[in-house]
């Protein structure tokens, strides 16, 4: 089995400060990275910022700053967000770095060498906001302004000399690749969207600009800068030190296991990027997953609409792990999701405070009073103990399979159901009525403690800080969180002290008026 896993977030465009959509993509990527690590995989987790293009240049000019200085400041806010979200990324790449420039110019030269680039003239509709070109049938006129139908962003007519990539040449090879690799694009609705787009006919793609200077120069023609998306997409390679194909990082982690992106940039990742790679004779990533948007009301968040939700404000009020849990549980992965303060508070109270936190507190408090504050010894599990303990063992392979299919909904539902069953088990067994049968009392307590451990291990990819706080009960450190141990029903060492922990989640007092 391949125990290498390379996951990437979208490379974020730092024209403004991060919002909830950025946080969501990063948290989901972190979830997969952490899950794979505790399952024994060597994980490379990449995020970063895309810092070139006309939009950046104009934003910098508006702010009265040098573009590089502007990028340095805004990019730092994304790096800070990674820290705030407790991401476990192994690299943070910026497209203004020398390592990236080297890779992009090499890729350009490879495409040119293979006769996939030619010089001509471009005229057409261009969106500065989207950094994308649109055909006539992809725009509409509203109140005298031309806008892109898909993004509602304004477009402007551009005419200038440009280098072109022979995208049309790769129409049939792309369709053949999609057919031969049906899991390359997920979910299925996104795959169907891409296939429909490619079948409608691909036109050669303009991949350079002369009208502005903030970008990576075209090799051997300093009057042109490389189109921002050819530049940005290449970060997935430059982070692995391509073109040095003998580099340990490249040999170990390419092709990427999954590019995790928002659905609005699907075309770039599922059409343009694989076409570039095919033309350069580089292996394609194993999967592109286009998740839905985090909505504010019924609209995608954007600076222009003034509906940005600041994740830092929510974290300040409710804490990081509640936000991580809420986004993973309540936003059905692959679909759009609308966040609500009421639903967030319900999640905190029902799942985190009442079910998980309360279970940890109840069993440890009971053990402190009735088991000398130690992990009790057991003689033999009864059927009702094994019934709940073995559910973890019996479902481990299924859990792994569901994660490989990016079925986060199954994973979180499994945890919620396990928490419900754990609380029900403790209540139904009534250990407080077994004080004349210490062997049975001890077994019930031990079983419940083992369930707490198992669930905490499963919760680690979602709420890492809180699950590790809970595992302090057993003095289990992060490096001991291993997924395969949830099949072990006697993992905890009998006689070891149980540590007291503070309340994991404070219940939100709600106004009933």
C-alpha positions in Angstrom: 0.0 0.0 0.0 1.2 3.5 -0.9 1.7 5.3 2.4 2.5 8.7 0.9 -0.1 11.4 0.8 0.2 14.9 -0.7 -2.7 17.3 -0.2 -2.9 20.9 -1.3 -5.3 23.8 -0.6 -6.2 26.3 -3.3 -3.3 28.8 -3.5 -5.0 31.9 -2.0 -5.0 35.2 -3.8 -4.0 37.9 -1.3 -5.8 40.9 -2.7 -7.7 41.2 0.6 -7.7 39.6 4.0 -8.9 36.0 4.4 -12.5 35.1 4.9 -14.5 32.1 6.0 -14.2 30.4 2.5 -10.4 30.4 2.9 -10.8 29.0 6.4 -13.1 26.2 5.3 -10.8 25.0 2.5 -7.8 25.0 4.9 -9.7 23.2 7.7 -10.9 20.5 5.4 -7.4 20.0 4.0 -6.0 19.8 7.5 -8.6 17.2 8.5 -7.5 14.9 5.7 -3.8 15.6 6.5 -4.2 14.7 10.1 -6.3 11.7 9.4 -3.7 10.3 7.1 -0.9 11.0 9.5 -2.6 9.1 12.4 -3.2 6.3 9.9 0.5 5.9 9.3 1.0 8.0 6.1 3.9 10.2 5.3 2.0 13.5 4.7 3.0 16.6 2.7 0.4 19.3 3.2 0.8 22.5 1.1 -0.9 25.9 1.3 0.2 29.3 0.3 -0.5 32.5 -1.7 -0.7 33.4 -5.3 0.8 36.9 -5.6 1.0 38.0 -9.2 -1.4 39.4 -11.8 -3.2 42.6 -12.6 -5.6 42.4 -9.7 -2.7 42.5 -7.2 -1.0 45.3 -9.1 -4.1 47.4 -9.1 -4.8 46.6 -5.4 -1.2 47.7 -4.5 -1.5 50.9 -6.5 -4.8 51.7 -4.8 -3.1 51.2 -1.4 -0.2 53.3 -2.5 2.3 50.5 -2.0 4.9 48.6 -3.9 3.4 45.3 -5.2 6.0 43.2 -3.3 5.5 45.1 -0.1 1.7 44.8 -0.5 2.1 41.0 -1.1 4.4 40.6 1.9 1.8 42.2 4.2 -1.3 40.5 2.9 0.4 37.1 2.5 1.4 37.3 6.1 -2.3 37.5 7.1 -2.8 34.1 5.4 0.2 32.6 7.1 -1.1 34.0 10.4 -4.5 32.4 9.6 -2.8 29.0 9.2 -1.4 29.4 12.7 -4.8 30.5 14.1 -6.6 27.6 12.5 -4.0 25.2 13.9 -3.1 23.8 10.5 -0.6 21.1 10.3 0.8 22.2 6.9 4.3 21.2 6.1 5.0 24.0 3.6 3.7 27.5 2.8 4.6 28.6 -0.6 4.5 32.1 -2.2 4.6 32.6 -5.9 7.0 35.5 -5.5 9.7 33.1 -4.2 12.7 32.3 -6.3 12.1 28.6 -6.1 8.7 29.1 -7.7 9.9 31.5 -10.4 12.5 28.9 -11.5 9.9 26.1 -11.8 7.4 28.3 -13.7 9.9 29.4 -16.3 11.2 25.8 -16.7 7.6 24.6 -17.3 7.1 27.4 -19.8 10.3 26.3 -21.6 9.1 22.7 -21.7 5.8 23.7 -23.2 7.5 25.9 -25.8 10.0 23.1 -26.6 7.1 20.7 -27.3 5.5 23.3 -29.6 2.6 23.9 -27.4 3.1 27.7 -27.2 3.0 30.2 -30.0 2.9 34.0 -30.3 -0.2 35.8 -31.7 -2.6 38.5 -30.8 -5.4 38.3 -28.3 -8.7 40.1 -28.2 -11.5 39.2 -25.9 -13.2 39.6 -22.6 -11.1 39.4 -19.4 -12.1 39.6 -15.8 -9.5 41.2 -13.5 -11.3 39.9 -10.4 -11.4 36.3 -11.6 -8.1 36.5 -13.5 -9.9 34.6 -16.2 -10.9 34.9 -19.9 -14.5 34.5 -21.0 -16.1 33.7 -24.4 -19.0 35.7 -25.7 -21.5 33.1 -24.6 -20.1 33.3 -21.0 -20.9 37.0 -20.5 -24.0 39.1 -20.2 -24.9 42.8 -20.1 -26.6 44.2 -17.0 -27.2 47.9 -16.6 -24.8 48.6 -19.5 -22.0 46.6 -17.9 -20.5 43.4 -19.2 -20.2 40.7 -16.6 -19.3 37.0 -16.4 -22.4 34.9 -16.0 -20.8 32.4 -13.7 -19.1 34.8 -11.3 -21.0 38.0 -11.8 -17.6 39.8 -12.0 -17.2 42.6 -14.5 -15.2 42.0 -17.7 -13.2 44.3 -19.9 -12.3 44.0 -23.6 -8.6 43.4 -24.1 -6.6 43.5 -27.3 -2.8 42.9 -27.2 0.0 40.6 -28.4 0.0 37.4 -26.4 1.5 34.0 -26.2 -1.0 31.1 -26.6 -1.1 27.6 -25.2 -2.5 25.0 -27.7 -5.3 24.0 -25.4 -7.5 22.9 -28.3 -4.8 20.2 -29.1 -5.5 18.6 -25.8 -9.3 18.3 -26.0 -9.5 14.7 -27.0 -6.6 13.5 -24.7 -8.3 15.2 -21.8 -11.6 13.5 -22.5 -9.8 10.2 -22.9 -8.1 10.8 -19.5 -11.4 11.5 -17.8 -12.9 8.3 -19.1 -9.9 6.2 -18.2 -9.6 7.8 -14.7 -13.3 8.3 -13.5 -12.2 9.3 -10.0 -9.9 12.1 -11.3 -12.6 14.8 -10.7 -14.9 14.8 -7.7 -17.7 15.0 -6.8 -19.5 13.5 -9.8 -21.5 16.7 -10.5 -18.2 18.6 -11.0 -16.8 15.9 -13.3 -19.9 16.1 -15.4 -19.6 19.9 -15.6 -16.0 19.7 -16.7 -16.7 17.0 -19.3 -19.5 19.1 -20.7 -17.2 22.1 -20.9 -14.5 20.3 -22.7 -16.9 18.6 -25.1 -18.3 22.0 -26.1 -14.9 22.7 -27.6 -11.6 24.1 -26.3 -10.0 27.2 -27.7 -6.3 28.0 -27.4 -5.5 29.9 -24.2 -3.8 33.2 -23.9 -1.0 32.7 -21.4 0.9 36.0 -21.3 0.2 39.7 -20.8 2.0 42.8 -22.0 -0.3 45.4 -20.4 1.1 45.1 -16.9 4.4 44.0 -15.4 3.7 42.4 -12.0 4.4 38.7 -12.8 7.0 36.3 -13.8 8.7 37.3 -17.1 8.4 35.0 -20.1 11.8 33.4 -20.8 13.5 35.1 -23.6 10.9 37.9 -23.9 10.9 40.3 -21.0 8.1 42.3 -22.5 5.6 39.6 -21.5 4.6 38.3 -18.0 3.2 34.8 -17.6 -0.5 34.4 -17.2 -1.3 34.3 -13.5 -3.0 30.9 -13.6 -0.1 29.1 -15.4 2.0 30.7 -12.8 -0.2 29.9 -9.8 -1.0 26.3 -10.7 2.6 25.4 -10.9 3.0 26.0 -7.2 2.1 22.3 -6.7 5.3 21.4 -8.5 7.6 24.2 -7.2 6.9 23.2 -3.6 8.4 19.8 -4.5 11.5 21.4 -6.1 10.6 20.5 -9.7 12.3 20.5 -12.2 14.7 18.5 -10.1 12.9 15.2 -10.6 15.6 13.4 -8.5 14.7 15.6 -5.5 13.5 13.5 -2.6 10.3 15.6 -2.2 9.4 15.2 -5.8 10.1 11.5 -6.0 8.2 10.9 -2.8 5.1 13.0 -3.2 4.3 13.6 -6.9 1.8 13.0 -8.3 -0.4 14.8 -5.7 -3.0 12.7 -3.9 -5.6 15.4 -4.0 -5.9 19.1 -5.0 -8.6 20.4 -2.7 -10.3 23.5 -4.3 -13.4 25.6 -4.4 -15.8 24.8 -7.2 -15.3 28.3 -8.7 -11.7 27.4 -9.8 -12.6 23.9 -11.1 -11.9 24.7 -14.8 -8.4 25.9 -14.1 -7.5 22.7 -12.1 -9.5 20.1 -14.1 -8.9 21.4 -17.6 -6.0 23.9 -17.9 -3.7 22.3 -15.3 -3.9 18.7 -16.6 -3.5 20.0 -20.2 -0.3 21.8 -19.1 1.0 18.7 -17.4 0.1 16.4 -20.3 1.9 18.8 -22.7 5.0 18.8 -20.4 4.9 15.0 -20.0 4.4 15.2 -16.3 2.1 12.8 -14.4 -1.3 14.3 -13.4 -2.5 14.6 -9.8 -4.6 11.6 -8.7 -7.7 13.7 -7.8 -9.1 17.2 -8.1 -12.0 17.8 -5.6 -14.1 20.9 -6.0 -16.0 21.6 -2.8 -18.9 24.0 -2.4 -19.0 27.6 -1.2 -19.5 28.9 2.3 -22.5 31.2 1.8 -23.4 34.4 3.5 -27.2 34.5 3.2 -27.7 32.9 -0.2 -24.6 34.3 -1.9 -20.9 33.4 -2.1 -18.8 35.6 0.0 -16.8 38.2 -1.8 -15.2 41.6 -1.0 -17.1 43.3 -3.8 -20.5 42.1 -2.3 -19.5 43.3 1.2 -20.6 40.0 2.8 -17.3 38.7 4.2 -17.6 36.6 7.3 -14.4 37.0 9.4 -13.3 33.6 10.9 -11.2 35.4 13.4 -14.2 37.1 15.0 -16.1 33.7 15.3 -13.0 32.1 16.8 -12.6 34.9 19.3 -16.2 34.5 20.4 -16.6 30.7 20.3 -13.1 29.2 20.1 -11.3 27.5 17.2 -12.3 23.8 17.7 -16.0 24.6 17.8 -15.7 26.4 14.5 -13.7 23.5 13.0 -16.2 21.0 14.2 -19.2 23.0 13.0 -17.8 23.6 9.5 -16.9 19.9 9.0 -20.2 18.6 10.5 -22.8 21.1 9.2 -21.5 21.9 5.7 -22.2 18.7 3.7 -18.8 18.2 1.9 -19.1 18.9 -1.8 -22.2 21.1 -1.4 -22.7 24.8 -0.6 -23.2 25.5 3.1 -24.7 28.5 4.9 -23.3 29.2 8.4 -25.6 30.3 11.2 -24.8 31.5 14.7 -27.8 29.5 16.0 -26.7 26.2 14.4 -23.1 26.8 15.6 -24.3 27.3 19.2 -26.5 24.2 18.9 -23.5 22.2 17.7 -21.4 23.4 20.7 -24.1 22.6 23.2 -25.4 19.2 21.9 -22.4 17.5 20.4 -19.4 19.0 22.1 -20.6 20.1 25.5 -23.4 17.6 26.3 -22.2 14.5 24.5 -18.4 14.6 24.3 -17.3 16.9 27.1 -19.9 15.6 29.5 -19.0 12.0 28.8 -15.3 12.7 29.6 -16.2 14.5 32.8 -18.8 12.0 34.0 -16.6 8.9 33.6 -13.5 10.4 35.1 -15.4 11.9 38.0 -17.0 8.6 38.7 -13.6 6.8 38.5 -12.1 9.3 40.9 -14.7 8.4 43.5 -15.0 4.7 42.9 -11.8 3.5 41.3 -9.2 5.4 43.3 -8.7 7.7 40.4 -7.0 5.0 38.4 -7.7 3.0 35.3 -9.5 -0.1 36.8 -8.6 -3.7 36.2 -11.0 -6.0 34.4 -11.6 -9.8 34.5 -13.7 -10.3 31.4 -15.8 -8.1 29.1 -19.5 -9.0 28.8 -21.4 -9.1 25.5 -22.8 -5.6 26.0 -19.2 -4.3 26.5 -17.9 -6.0 23.4 -20.9 -5.0 21.4 -19.9 -1.3 21.6 -16.1 -1.8 21.8 -16.0 -3.9 18.7 -17.9 -1.5 16.6 -14.7 0.5 16.2 -12.7 -2.6 15.2 -15.4 -3.7 12.8 -15.7 -0.3 11.1 -12.1 0.7 10.7 -11.6 -0.5 7.2 -14.9 1.1 6.2 -13.8 4.4 7.8 -10.6 4.4 5.8 -12.5 3.6 2.6 -15.0 6.4 3.2 -12.1 8.9 3.8 -10.4 7.8 0.6 -13.7 8.6 -1.1 -13.7 12.0 0.7 -16.9 11.0 2.5 -16.6 13.3 5.4 -20.3 13.1 6.1 -20.0 9.4 7.0 -17.1 10.1 9.2 -18.7 12.8 11.3 -22.0 10.9 11.5 -20.1 7.8 12.7 -18.6 9.9 15.5 -21.9 11.5 16.5 -23.6 8.1 16.7 -20.7 6.7 18.7 -21.0 9.5 21.2 -24.7 8.8 21.5 -24.1 5.1 22.0 -21.3 5.7 24.5 -23.5 7.9 26.7 -26.4 5.5 26.4 -24.1 2.6 27.4 -22.9 4.4 30.5 -26.4 5.3 31.5 -27.9 1.9 30.8 -25.1 0.0 32.7 -25.7 2.2 35.7 -22.3 1.6 37.4 -23.4 3.7 40.4 -25.7 0.7 41.2 -22.9 -1.8 41.0 -20.9 -0.8 44.1 -21.5 -4.3 45.6 -20.1 -5.8 42.4 -16.7 -4.1 42.0 -15.6 -6.3 39.1 -18.6 -5.3 37.0 -18.3 -1.7 38.1 -14.6 -1.6 37.1 -15.4 -3.2 33.7 -18.1 -0.7 32.9 -15.7 2.2 33.8 -12.8 0.7 31.8 -15.1 0.1 28.8 -16.3 3.7 28.9 -12.8 5.1 29.3 -11.7 3.0 26.3 -14.6 4.4 24.2 -13.6 7.9 25.3 -10.1 7.2 24.0 -11.3 5.7 20.7 -13.6 8.6 20.0 -10.9 11.1 21.0 -8.6 9.5 18.4 -11.3 9.8 15.8 -12.0 13.4 16.7 -8.3 14.4 16.6 -8.4 15.3 12.8 -11.4 17.5 13.5 -10.7 19.2 16.8 -7.1 18.4 17.5 -6.5 20.7 20.5 -9.7 19.6 22.3 -9.1 15.9 21.7 -5.6 16.1 23.0 -6.9 17.9 26.0 -9.3 15.0 26.6 -6.5 12.5 26.1 -4.6 14.1 29.0 -6.9 12.0 31.1 -4.8 9.1 30.2 -1.5 11.0 29.6 -1.6 10.1 25.9 0.6 12.4 23.8 0.0 13.5 20.2 2.6 11.0 18.8 0.6 8.1 20.4 -2.6 8.9 18.5 -2.6 6.1 16.0 -5.8 5.1 14.1 -5.1 1.4 14.1 -5.2 1.3 17.9 -9.0 1.9 18.0 -9.3 -1.9 17.3 -7.5 -2.6 20.6 -10.0 -3.0 23.4 -7.4 -3.1 26.1 -5.1 -0.2 25.1 -5.3 1.6 28.4 -2.9 0.5 31.1 -4.6 -0.8 34.2 -3.6 0.9 37.4 -2.3 4.1 35.8 -3.6 7.4 37.3 -6.4 9.2 35.6 -5.8 12.9 35.3 -8.4 15.5 36.0 -9.1 17.9 33.2 -10.9 21.2 32.9 -14.3 21.5 31.2 -13.7 20.9 27.5 -16.5 23.0 26.1 -18.6 25.6 27.9 -22.3 25.4 27.2 -23.6 28.5 25.4 -26.4 30.1 27.4 -29.1 31.0 24.9 -31.7 33.7 25.2 -35.1 32.1 25.1 -37.1 35.3 24.7 
